[in-house]
Amino acid sequence: MKVKDVLSYKGSKVYRTTANTTLLAAIDSLNYYSIGALLVMDGSHLKGIVTERDILKALSKSKDGIIKLKVSDIMTTSLITCHANDSIESVMEKMTYNHIRHLPVFESENLIGIVSIGDMVHAIMYAKEKRRRK
């Protein structure tokens, strides 16, 4: 199974924010959409990612100052990504090795979605169930 297969049933909706967004607004978006990460975009260009983990680190460092922070202050800019044709196994290995839970997905040079470790686990369970029914 490939990442593109996961996106075909999960969907390719990407929740976005900008570097200038306040951290509190980003937190509101994460909660509203019940997601764990927002991709930080400048137009159509991926500039970073802000995750629940990034927010917890920022809160730990600056309990009183968090209200003044912007996404740009805490976002991860050294991005690890995957490709639509990558295998589920290779993506899980990449996530595990790098201690991350979300990967932007590219096809050629185009951002086409984002996958989480939960999506990968679900894909493996789905594939096993499908094989078992045969």
NORBELRA-V889291 format. One record per residue. RES is the residue in three letters. NEAR is the number of other C-alpha atoms within 12 Angstrom. Layout:
# NORBELRA-V889291
res-><RES,RES>
near-><NEAR,NEAR>
This chain:
# NORBELRA-V889291
res-><MET,LYS,VAL,LYS,ASP,VAL,LEU,SER,TYR,LYS,GLY,SER,LYS,VAL,TYR,ARG,THR,THR,ALA,ASN,THR,THR,LEU,LEU,ALA,ALA,ILE,ASP,SER,LEU,ASN,TYR,TYR,SER,ILE,GLY,ALA,LEU,LEU,VAL,MET,ASP,GLY,SER,HIS,LEU,LYS,GLY,ILE,VAL,THR,GLU,ARG,ASP,ILE,LEU,LYS,ALA,LEU,SER,LYS,SER,LYS,ASP,GLY,ILE,ILE,LYS,LEU,LYS,VAL,SER,ASP,ILE,MET,THR,THR,SER,LEU,ILE,THR,CYS,HIS,ALA,ASN,ASP,SER,ILE,GLU,SER,VAL,MET,GLU,LYS,MET,THR,TYR,ASN,HIS,ILE,ARG,HIS,LEU,PRO,VAL,PHE,GLU,SER,GLU,ASN,LEU,ILE,GLY,ILE,VAL,SER,ILE,GLY,ASP,MET,VAL,HIS,ALA,ILE,MET,TYR,ALA,LYS,GLU,LYS,ARG,ARG,ARG,LYS>
near-><25,26,40,30,27,35,31,19,16,21,18,23,20,31,31,34,35,29,30,21,28,25,34,23,25,39,31,20,25,25,17,14,16,14,26,33,38,45,43,35,26,17,13,16,19,35,27,31,41,47,35,30,23,30,35,19,18,28,22,13,14,16,14,11,16,25,20,20,26,26,37,28,28,32,36,29,21,15,21,26,35,34,30,31,21,26,21,33,20,22,40,31,19,24,27,17,12,16,16,30,32,37,46,42,35,26,19,11,15,17,29,31,33,42,48,36,29,23,31,35,22,23,30,24,17,19,19,14,12,12,10,9,8,7>
